[in-house]
């Protein structure tokens, strides 16, 4: 039995811990922030859905799915475009895909493992020393301990990656944009509708939080300059948002006010993590810590779930050789998914008036497509979904 420190209890960490327990190992999860609902919508594609099914969680995840069926697209000086995705339900139904708010998924995963693993809540890793036989870990609050293995599942700004592999700047590749997500105190929409506003280099959104009667807002911008402040400096992030969206119409001023008031504001650059290797000795990285394709561009959550499950499988076979085997098994898949993520920026944030117009035209045309093309457009036959499904999972047993 190996003792495994898992830094990060968002998505990849609990998936890894759940599988390690069932393979006879003893994981310890350390997490600075508590799990909770909210966040933005994330997609689980076929392999992640299969893993959730093996974990016995797919029914709960489907119950928490966003269920968004009505979309309104707003543009400067133009009439809105309304699309009722509910009319496409028969074609769009796909057991190999589910969309859920990231916070709801994290909560479900947390509840699935909290009674089986040790949690160090409100804490983080401060230092690591790998002597070849084990890893000595010091924490910001808890007493130092020794582990057989350490896994960084702590996201884009991974402390484990910094401590074991070097500074974040060596591996982060800015994709040219930023994203902010925040609570709306008094949402106007009460009908479950997602509202998107797009102008050149700017996208804003209002989307419902299932089962709450509330909504969240999002602001995405395309920027030549990357935010250079600390990722926990909310005041600096709010200033950056206000500069990026200065003079923008529609409800953007209202959304900026909401971002100013929300102490749980999520803000980050849209960046990817590119590493030649995600393992070093008895330390491994999983999910966004090792191969983030970019916030909001798609694929990151499925990649994190697959990576965590694959790492657990190889650690179960042999804790000593498991990290290297995991990296070898997943390398080509990670490269393929990274290419898909970077290509989706123009859809998220149009770079021209033509791009905004094409987005509108595509939404208008969607309900009128012939059934084979419609199925390809809204189900998991899209290029992104095909790439995300192009991985052979380890056996369930």
NUDREN-859029 format. One line per field, with one value per residue (C-alpha): chain; residue number from 1; x, y, z; residue in three letters. Coordinates in nm, 4 decimals. Each point is the difference from the previous one (the first is absolute). Layout:
// NUDREN-859029
kette <- [A, ...] .
nr <- [NUM, ...] .
px <- [X, ...] .
py <- [Y, ...] .
pz <- [Z, ...] .
rest <- [ALA, ...] .
//
This chain:
// NUDREN-859029
kette <- [A, A, A, A, A, A, A, A, A, A, A, A, A, A, A, A, A, A, A, A, A, A, A, A, A, A, A, A, A, A, A, A, A, A, A, A, A, A, A, A, A, A, A, A, A, A, A, A, A, A, A, A, A, A, A, A, A, A, A, A, A, A, A, A, A, A, A, A, A, A, A, A, A, A, A, A, A, A, A, A, A, A, A, A, A, A, A, A, A, A, A, A, A, A, A, A, A, A, A, A, A, A, A, A, A, A, A, A, A, A, A, A, A, A, A, A, A, A, A, A, A, A, A, A, A, A, A, A, A, A, A, A, A, A, A, A, A, A, A, A, A, A, A, A, A, A, A, A, A, A, A, A, A, A, A, A, A, A, A, A, A, A, A, A, A, A, A, A, A, A, A, A, A, A, A, A, A, A, A, A, A, A, A, A, A, A, A, A, A, A, A, A, A, A, A, A, A, A, A, A, A, A, A, A, A, A, A, A, A, A, A, A, A, A, A, A, A, A, A, A, A, A, A, A, A, A, A, A, A, A, A, A, A, A, A, A, A, A, A, A, A, A, A, A, A, A, A, A, A, A, A, A, A, A, A, A, A, A, A, A, A, A, A, A, A, A, A, A, A, A, A, A, A, A, A, A, A, A, A, A, A, A, A, A, A, A, A, A, A, A, A, A, A, A, A, A, A, A, A, A, A, A, A, A, A, A, A, A, A, A, A, A, A, A, A, A, A, A, A, A, A, A, A, A, A, A, A, A, A, A, A, A, A, A, A, A, A, A, A, A, A, A, A, A, A, A, A, A, A, A, A, A, A, A, A, A, A, A, A, A, A, A, A, A, A, A, A, A, A, A, A, A, A, A, A, A, A, A, A, A, A, A, A, A, A, A, A, A, A, A, A, A, A, A, A, A, A] .
nr <- [1, 2, 3, 4, 5, 6, 7, 8, 9, 10, 11, 12, 13, 14, 15, 16, 17, 18, 19, 20, 21, 22, 23, 24, 25, 26, 27, 28, 29, 30, 31, 32, 33, 34, 35, 36, 37, 38, 39, 40, 41, 42, 43, 44, 45, 46, 47, 48, 49, 50, 51, 52, 53, 54, 55, 56, 57, 58, 59, 60, 61, 62, 63, 64, 65, 66, 67, 68, 69, 70, 71, 72, 73, 74, 75, 76, 77, 78, 79, 80, 81, 82, 83, 84, 85, 86, 87, 88, 89, 90, 91, 92, 93, 94, 95, 96, 97, 98, 99, 100, 101, 102, 103, 104, 105, 106, 107, 108, 109, 110, 111, 112, 113, 114, 115, 116, 117, 118, 119, 120, 121, 122, 123, 124, 125, 126, 127, 128, 129, 130, 131, 132, 133, 134, 135, 136, 137, 138, 139, 140, 141, 142, 143, 144, 145, 146, 147, 148, 149, 150, 151, 152, 153, 154, 155, 156, 157, 158, 159, 160, 161, 162, 163, 164, 165, 166, 167, 168, 169, 170, 171, 172, 173, 174, 175, 176, 177, 178, 179, 180, 181, 182, 183, 184, 185, 186, 187, 188, 189, 190, 191, 192, 193, 194, 195, 196, 197, 198, 199, 200, 201, 202, 203, 204, 205, 206, 207, 208, 209, 210, 211, 212, 213, 214, 215, 216, 217, 218, 219, 220, 221, 222, 223, 224, 225, 226, 227, 228, 229, 230, 231, 232, 233, 234, 235, 236, 237, 238, 239, 240, 241, 242, 243, 244, 245, 246, 247, 248, 249, 250, 251, 252, 253, 254, 255, 256, 257, 258, 259, 260, 261, 262, 263, 264, 265, 266, 267, 268, 269, 270, 271, 272, 273, 274, 275, 276, 277, 278, 279, 280, 281, 282, 283, 284, 285, 286, 287, 288, 289, 290, 291, 292, 293, 294, 295, 296, 297, 298, 299, 300, 301, 302, 303, 304, 305, 306, 307, 308, 309, 310, 311, 312, 313, 314, 315, 316, 317, 318, 319, 320, 321, 322, 323, 324, 325, 326, 327, 328, 329, 330, 331, 332, 333, 334, 335, 336, 337, 338, 339, 340, 341, 342, 343, 344, 345, 346, 347, 348, 349, 350, 351, 352, 353, 354, 355, 356, 357, 358, 359, 360, 361, 362, 363, 364, 365, 366, 367, 368, 369, 370, 371, 372, 373, 374, 375, 376, 377, 378, 379, 380, 381, 382, 383, 384, 385, 386, 387, 388, 389, 390, 391, 392, 393, 394, 395, 396, 397] .
px <- [0.0000, 0.1372, -0.0709, -0.0724, -0.0276, -0.2420, 0.0167, -0.3292, -0.3541, -0.1792, -0.0600, 0.3105, 0.0935, -0.3206, -0.0155, 0.3562, -0.0661, -0.3207, 0.1819, 0.3093, -0.2106, -0.1592, 0.3428, 0.1153, 0.2009, -0.0324, -0.0451, 0.0083, -0.1713, 0.1183, -0.2108, 0.0167, -0.3575, -0.3154, -0.2072, -0.3245, -0.2590, 0.0295, 0.2756, -0.0551, -0.1327, 0.2425, -0.0462, 0.0519, 0.0498, -0.0167, 0.3066, -0.0776, -0.3635, 0.1198, 0.2277, -0.2836, -0.2151, 0.2677, 0.0141, -0.3770, -0.0496, -0.1435, -0.3628, 0.0807, 0.2009, -0.2826, -0.2444, 0.2278, 0.0449, -0.0624, -0.2879, 0.0380, -0.2329, -0.0689, 0.2698, -0.0197, 0.2853, 0.0290, 0.2185, 0.0664, -0.2691, -0.1654, -0.3125, 0.0517, 0.0051, -0.2018, 0.0529, -0.2068, 0.2278, -0.2879, -0.1490, 0.3148, -0.0212, -0.0629, 0.3044, 0.2149, -0.0514, 0.3331, 0.0898, 0.3675, -0.0024, -0.1223, 0.0484, 0.0128, 0.1173, 0.3573, -0.0795, -0.2852, 0.2271, 0.2671, -0.2607, -0.1263, 0.3549, 0.0833, -0.3045, 0.1000, 0.3430, -0.0220, -0.0691, 0.2749, 0.3000, 0.1758, -0.0568, 0.2301, -0.2409, 0.1025, 0.3629, 0.2554, 0.3426, 0.2892, 0.3043, 0.0914, 0.3141, 0.0240, 0.2912, -0.0764, -0.1631, -0.2819, -0.1018, 0.0130, -0.2765, -0.0393, -0.3287, -0.1048, -0.1979, 0.0237, 0.3065, 0.2543, -0.0552, 0.1618, -0.1740, 0.0812, -0.1263, -0.1209, -0.2478, -0.0689, -0.3664, -0.0016, -0.0823, 0.1550, 0.1892, 0.1221, 0.2149, 0.1269, 0.1132, 0.1828, 0.1717, 0.0980, 0.0383, 0.0722, -0.1823, -0.3354, 0.1363, 0.2066, -0.3109, -0.2925, -0.0884, -0.2365, -0.2743, -0.0986, -0.2987, -0.1461, -0.3111, -0.1923, -0.2979, -0.2058, -0.3367, -0.2830, -0.1881, -0.3290, -0.0177, -0.2664, -0.0407, -0.2462, -0.0591, 0.3212, 0.1297, 0.3684, 0.0706, 0.3192, 0.1234, 0.2793, 0.1897, 0.3460, 0.2476, -0.2614, -0.2573, -0.2343, -0.2452, -0.2753, -0.0894, -0.2303, 0.1173, -0.2200, -0.2413, 0.0755, -0.1967, 0.3218, 0.2504, 0.3668, 0.1784, 0.3114, 0.2289, 0.2511, 0.2416, 0.2652, 0.3089, 0.3491, 0.1291, -0.0266, -0.1103, 0.3224, -0.1352, -0.0309, -0.2742, -0.1528, 0.0024, -0.3713, 0.0366, 0.2607, -0.2135, -0.3042, 0.2032, 0.1176, -0.3604, -0.1182, 0.2771, -0.0654, -0.3766, 0.0081, -0.2712, -0.1694, -0.3790, -0.2873, 0.0027, 0.3773, 0.0105, -0.2443, 0.2174, 0.3112, -0.1799, -0.0878, 0.3628, 0.1040, -0.2319, 0.0677, 0.2741, -0.0021, 0.0919, 0.1818, 0.2421, 0.2874, 0.1823, -0.0967, 0.3295, 0.1204, 0.2664, 0.2543, 0.2541, 0.2331, -0.0522, -0.2555, 0.1879, 0.3243, 0.1126, -0.2816, -0.1951, -0.2643, -0.2373, -0.3546, -0.2681, 0.0550, 0.3163, 0.1774, -0.1874, -0.2651, -0.1395, -0.1285, -0.2839, -0.3394, 0.1397, -0.1242, 0.1342, 0.1702, -0.2501, -0.0205, 0.3793, 0.0330, -0.2389, 0.1695, 0.3453, -0.0879, -0.1561, 0.2946, 0.2547, -0.1842, -0.0025, 0.3759, 0.0742, -0.2148, 0.2097, 0.3319, 0.0431, 0.3681, -0.0422, -0.3590, 0.0741, 0.2163, -0.2500, -0.2827, 0.1877, 0.0798, -0.3622, -0.1454, 0.2570, -0.1528, -0.3519, 0.1111, 0.1581, -0.3171, -0.2263, 0.2313, -0.0360, -0.3794, -0.0051, 0.2185, -0.2142, -0.3230, 0.0989, -0.1578, -0.3365, 0.0187, 0.1158, -0.0444, 0.2922, -0.1989, -0.3470, -0.0132, 0.0633, -0.2895, -0.2260, 0.1012, -0.0721, -0.3477, -0.0591, 0.1085, -0.2464, -0.2831, 0.0778, 0.0343, -0.3692, -0.0327, 0.2856, -0.0758, -0.0058, 0.3417, 0.1690, -0.1945, 0.1063, 0.3592, -0.0301, -0.1629, 0.1105, 0.3350, 0.0778, 0.1704, 0.3756, 0.0623, -0.2101, 0.1627, 0.3455, -0.1062, -0.1415, 0.3112, 0.1553, -0.0024, -0.0861, 0.1698, -0.2176, -0.2612, 0.1163] .
py <- [0.0000, 0.3391, 0.3302, 0.2638, 0.3731, 0.1551, 0.3792, 0.1357, -0.1216, 0.1497, -0.2534, -0.2102, -0.0366, -0.1702, -0.2244, -0.1120, -0.0496, -0.1975, -0.2468, -0.0243, -0.0989, -0.2798, -0.1189, -0.0285, 0.3215, 0.2799, 0.3455, 0.3251, 0.2980, 0.3527, 0.2918, 0.3713, 0.0834, -0.1966, -0.1774, 0.1711, 0.0639, 0.2588, 0.0706, -0.0353, -0.2851, -0.2802, -0.2903, -0.3658, -0.1917, -0.3739, -0.1242, 0.2244, -0.1122, -0.3615, 0.0696, 0.1737, -0.3060, -0.2302, 0.2232, -0.0342, 0.3761, 0.0482, 0.0196, 0.2742, 0.1889, -0.0193, 0.1252, 0.3030, 0.0644, 0.3535, -0.0954, 0.3251, -0.0084, 0.3666, 0.2319, 0.3680, 0.1636, 0.3779, 0.2200, 0.3748, 0.1770, -0.3198, -0.1940, -0.2926, -0.3572, -0.2535, -0.3743, -0.2620, -0.2998, -0.1855, -0.0476, -0.1969, -0.2264, -0.3211, 0.0508, 0.1590, -0.2696, -0.1719, -0.2369, 0.0612, 0.3648, 0.2102, 0.3673, 0.0930, 0.3003, -0.0554, 0.0710, -0.2520, -0.2660, 0.0752, -0.0275, -0.3369, -0.1353, 0.1349, -0.1711, -0.3265, -0.0136, 0.2064, -0.2989, -0.2150, 0.2328, 0.2374, 0.3673, 0.2877, 0.2875, 0.3642, -0.0958, -0.0335, -0.1486, 0.2283, -0.2134, -0.3419, -0.2103, -0.3205, -0.2170, -0.2891, -0.2175, 0.2398, 0.3644, 0.2243, 0.2604, 0.3110, 0.1891, 0.3550, -0.1143, -0.3760, -0.1772, -0.1365, -0.3562, -0.2596, -0.1620, -0.2699, 0.2194, 0.3570, 0.1007, 0.3581, 0.0327, 0.3673, 0.1700, 0.2558, 0.1696, -0.3280, 0.0279, -0.3557, 0.0803, 0.3090, -0.1889, -0.3094, 0.1266, 0.3723, 0.3289, 0.0175, 0.2411, -0.2841, -0.1952, 0.2415, 0.1049, 0.2985, -0.0620, 0.3643, 0.0439, 0.0183, -0.1327, 0.1127, -0.1792, 0.1400, -0.0039, 0.2296, 0.1305, 0.0741, -0.1821, 0.1172, -0.3354, -0.2340, -0.2367, -0.2015, 0.1855, 0.0475, 0.3476, 0.0669, 0.3403, 0.0103, 0.2870, 0.0076, -0.1473, -0.0034, -0.2527, 0.0314, -0.2580, -0.0498, -0.3592, -0.1629, -0.2079, -0.3118, -0.0438, 0.3361, 0.2616, 0.1984, 0.0697, 0.0655, 0.2338, -0.0451, 0.2402, -0.1190, 0.2262, -0.0361, 0.1940, 0.0572, 0.0467, -0.2704, 0.0942, 0.0212, 0.0271, -0.2723, -0.2549, 0.0759, 0.3818, 0.0678, 0.3793, -0.0185, -0.2482, 0.2273, 0.2935, -0.2119, -0.0955, 0.3592, 0.1087, -0.2913, 0.0694, 0.3806, 0.1525, -0.3337, 0.0171, -0.2394, -0.1124, 0.0014, 0.2890, -0.1964, -0.3106, 0.1960, 0.1251, -0.3581, -0.1068, 0.2836, -0.1272, -0.3751, -0.1073, -0.3406, 0.1490, -0.2452, 0.1713, -0.1352, 0.0224, -0.2489, -0.1841, -0.3518, -0.1976, -0.1672, -0.2346, -0.2582, -0.2175, 0.0010, -0.2432, 0.0340, -0.2674, -0.0564, 0.3097, 0.0089, 0.2633, -0.0647, 0.2137, 0.3723, -0.0112, -0.2002, 0.0522, 0.2701, 0.0655, 0.3439, 0.1233, -0.0072, -0.1146, -0.3545, -0.3416, 0.0755, -0.1733, -0.3192, -0.0012, 0.0402, -0.2872, -0.2313, 0.0959, -0.0617, -0.3382, -0.1040, 0.1061, -0.1923, -0.3120, 0.0070, 0.0817, -0.3000, -0.2249, 0.1217, 0.3217, 0.0205, -0.0169, 0.1288, 0.3699, -0.0703, -0.2542, 0.2500, 0.2661, -0.2404, -0.1162, 0.3512, 0.2048, -0.0179, 0.0597, 0.3134, 0.1374, -0.0610, 0.1660, 0.3006, 0.0669, 0.0028, 0.2431, 0.2627, -0.0080, 0.0951, 0.3560, 0.1579, -0.1576, 0.1149, 0.3534, 0.1103, 0.2067, 0.1900, 0.1234, -0.2814, -0.2469, 0.1423, -0.0200, -0.3584, -0.1010, 0.1481, -0.1690, -0.3352, 0.0247, 0.1008, -0.2913, -0.2671, -0.0982, -0.0165, -0.2422, -0.3460, -0.2587, -0.1586, 0.3421, 0.1036, -0.3125, 0.0723, 0.3589, -0.0567, -0.3485, -0.1536, -0.0438, 0.3410, 0.0139, 0.1042, -0.2836, -0.2529, 0.1044, -0.0032, -0.3494, -0.1333, -0.1687, -0.3586, -0.0045, -0.2417, -0.2978, 0.0497, -0.2956] .
pz <- [0.0000, -0.1040, 0.1734, -0.2651, 0.0613, -0.2489, -0.0130, -0.1337, 0.0645, -0.2986, -0.2781, -0.0666, 0.3685, 0.1215, -0.3099, 0.0684, 0.3722, -0.0632, -0.2235, 0.2215, 0.3023, -0.1994, -0.1112, 0.3611, 0.0391, 0.2551, -0.1549, 0.1959, -0.1660, 0.0771, -0.1259, 0.0714, -0.1063, 0.0912, -0.2652, -0.0947, -0.2683, -0.2724, -0.2453, -0.3722, -0.2095, -0.0816, -0.2394, 0.0783, -0.3230, -0.0597, 0.1944, 0.2994, -0.0054, 0.0033, 0.2977, 0.1872, -0.0725, 0.1432, 0.3083, 0.0433, -0.0363, -0.3468, 0.1143, 0.2521, -0.2600, -0.2524, 0.2639, 0.0489, -0.3727, -0.1164, -0.2278, -0.1914, -0.3004, -0.0860, -0.1322, -0.0933, -0.1889, 0.0315, -0.2249, -0.0103, -0.2016, -0.1237, 0.0858, 0.2387, -0.1282, 0.2023, -0.0323, 0.1808, 0.0413, 0.1630, -0.3454, -0.0867, 0.3057, -0.1903, -0.2173, 0.2679, 0.2641, 0.0431, 0.2823, -0.0718, 0.1034, 0.2914, 0.0923, 0.3677, 0.1998, 0.1096, 0.3652, 0.0008, -0.1470, 0.2619, 0.2766, -0.1257, -0.0206, 0.3461, 0.1502, -0.1682, 0.1688, 0.3195, 0.2250, -0.1516, -0.0042, 0.2334, -0.0825, 0.0919, -0.0616, -0.0167, -0.0522, -0.2792, -0.0689, 0.0940, -0.0888, -0.1396, 0.0280, -0.2049, 0.1177, -0.2345, 0.2655, 0.0886, 0.0108, 0.3055, -0.0207, 0.2110, 0.0157, 0.0740, 0.3059, 0.0648, 0.1378, -0.2529, -0.1209, -0.2235, -0.2973, -0.2492, -0.2852, -0.0546, -0.2695, -0.1038, -0.0987, 0.0959, -0.3271, -0.2305, 0.2855, 0.1504, 0.3120, -0.0488, -0.3547, 0.1222, 0.2814, -0.2001, -0.3582, 0.0193, -0.0515, -0.1752, -0.2630, -0.1481, -0.0944, -0.0375, -0.3549, -0.0242, -0.2588, -0.0269, 0.2274, 0.3507, 0.1726, 0.3076, 0.1603, 0.2894, 0.1760, -0.1050, 0.3033, -0.1799, -0.3338, -0.2428, -0.1723, 0.1689, -0.2919, -0.0067, -0.3044, -0.0777, -0.1388, -0.1969, -0.1096, -0.2576, -0.1521, -0.1513, 0.2519, 0.2785, 0.1233, 0.2969, 0.1280, 0.2539, 0.0818, 0.2574, 0.2959, -0.0047, 0.2895, 0.1628, -0.1909, -0.0236, -0.2744, -0.0607, -0.2332, -0.2102, -0.1839, -0.2596, -0.1823, -0.2663, 0.1091, -0.1344, 0.3547, 0.2628, 0.3496, 0.2002, 0.3548, 0.2617, -0.0609, 0.3428, -0.0284, -0.0556, -0.0126, -0.2771, -0.1914, 0.0215, -0.1290, -0.2916, -0.0829, 0.0088, -0.2349, -0.2357, -0.0224, 0.0182, -0.2206, -0.0732, -0.0158, 0.0656, 0.3680, 0.0312, 0.2553, 0.2183, -0.0297, 0.0948, 0.3105, 0.0918, -0.0475, 0.2328, 0.2739, -0.0240, 0.2427, -0.1698, -0.3394, -0.2268, -0.2353, -0.2047, -0.3270, -0.2683, -0.0067, -0.0563, 0.1820, -0.2273, 0.1583, -0.1471, 0.3059, 0.2851, 0.2250, 0.1892, 0.2417, 0.2481, -0.1046, -0.2749, -0.1387, -0.1178, -0.1661, -0.0435, 0.2120, -0.2704, -0.3246, 0.0194, -0.3522, 0.1060, 0.2204, -0.1787, -0.3357, 0.0555, 0.0900, 0.3300, 0.2278, -0.2047, -0.0286, 0.3786, 0.0728, -0.2502, 0.1246, 0.3650, -0.0725, -0.2177, 0.2624, 0.2722, -0.2157, -0.0563, 0.3633, 0.0898, -0.2216, 0.1436, 0.2032, -0.0959, -0.3778, -0.0104, -0.0655, -0.3049, -0.1353, 0.0441, -0.1941, -0.2825, -0.0231, -0.0153, -0.1961, -0.3481, 0.1330, 0.1831, -0.3182, -0.2014, 0.2569, 0.0288, -0.3721, 0.0216, 0.2906, -0.1632, -0.3163, 0.1797, 0.0996, -0.3087, 0.0839, 0.3604, -0.0784, -0.3627, -0.1259, -0.2678, -0.0928, -0.2528, 0.2808, 0.2006, -0.3070, -0.0741, 0.3592, -0.0320, -0.3349, 0.1397, 0.2882, -0.2362, -0.2316, 0.2660, 0.0302, -0.3796, -0.0658, -0.1438, 0.2752, -0.0784, 0.0049, 0.3078, 0.1848, -0.0928, 0.1198, 0.3394, 0.1024, 0.0695, -0.3721, -0.0048, -0.0520, 0.3601, 0.1385, -0.2319, 0.1181, 0.3654, -0.0452, -0.1758, 0.3017, 0.1237, 0.3704, 0.2389, 0.0913, 0.2724, 0.2078] .
rest <- [UNK, UNK, UNK, UNK, UNK, UNK, UNK, UNK, UNK, UNK, UNK, UNK, UNK, UNK, UNK, UNK, UNK, UNK, UNK, UNK, UNK, UNK, UNK, UNK, UNK, UNK, UNK, UNK, UNK, UNK, UNK, UNK, UNK, UNK, UNK, UNK, UNK, UNK, UNK, UNK, UNK, UNK, UNK, UNK, UNK, UNK, UNK, UNK, UNK, UNK, UNK, UNK, UNK, UNK, UNK, UNK, UNK, UNK, UNK, UNK, UNK, UNK, UNK, UNK, UNK, UNK, UNK, UNK, UNK, UNK, UNK, UNK, UNK, UNK, UNK, UNK, UNK, UNK, UNK, UNK, UNK, UNK, UNK, UNK, UNK, UNK, UNK, UNK, UNK, UNK, UNK, UNK, UNK, UNK, UNK, UNK, UNK, UNK, UNK, UNK, UNK, UNK, UNK, UNK, UNK, UNK, UNK, UNK, UNK, UNK, UNK, UNK, UNK, UNK, UNK, UNK, UNK, UNK, UNK, UNK, UNK, UNK, UNK, UNK, UNK, UNK, UNK, UNK, UNK, UNK, UNK, UNK, UNK, UNK, UNK, UNK, UNK, UNK, UNK, UNK, UNK, UNK, UNK, UNK, UNK, UNK, UNK, UNK, UNK, UNK, UNK, UNK, UNK, UNK, UNK, UNK, UNK, UNK, UNK, UNK, UNK, UNK, UNK, UNK, UNK, UNK, UNK, UNK, UNK, UNK, UNK, UNK, UNK, UNK, UNK, UNK, UNK, UNK, UNK, UNK, UNK, UNK, UNK, UNK, UNK, UNK, UNK, UNK, UNK, UNK, UNK, UNK, UNK, UNK, UNK, UNK, UNK, UNK, UNK, UNK, UNK, UNK, UNK, UNK, UNK, UNK, UNK, UNK, UNK, UNK, UNK, UNK, UNK, UNK, UNK, UNK, UNK, UNK, UNK, UNK, UNK, UNK, UNK, UNK, UNK, UNK, UNK, UNK, UNK, UNK, UNK, UNK, UNK, UNK, UNK, UNK, UNK, UNK, UNK, UNK, UNK, UNK, UNK, UNK, UNK, UNK, UNK, UNK, UNK, UNK, UNK, UNK, UNK, UNK, UNK, UNK, UNK, UNK, UNK, UNK, UNK, UNK, UNK, UNK, UNK, UNK, UNK, UNK, UNK, UNK, UNK, UNK, UNK, UNK, UNK, UNK, UNK, UNK, UNK, UNK, UNK, UNK, UNK, UNK, UNK, UNK, UNK, UNK, UNK, UNK, UNK, UNK, UNK, UNK, UNK, UNK, UNK, UNK, UNK, UNK, UNK, UNK, UNK, UNK, UNK, UNK, UNK, UNK, UNK, UNK, UNK, UNK, UNK, UNK, UNK, UNK, UNK, UNK, UNK, UNK, UNK, UNK, UNK, UNK, UNK, UNK, UNK, UNK, UNK, UNK, UNK, UNK, UNK, UNK, UNK, UNK, UNK, UNK, UNK, UNK, UNK, UNK, UNK, UNK, UNK, UNK, UNK, UNK, UNK, UNK, UNK, UNK, UNK, UNK, UNK, UNK, UNK, UNK, UNK, UNK, UNK, UNK, UNK, UNK, UNK, UNK, UNK, UNK, UNK, UNK, UNK, UNK, UNK, UNK, UNK, UNK, UNK, UNK, UNK, UNK, UNK, UNK, UNK, UNK, UNK, UNK, UNK, UNK, UNK, UNK, UNK, UNK, UNK, UNK, UNK, UNK, UNK] .
//
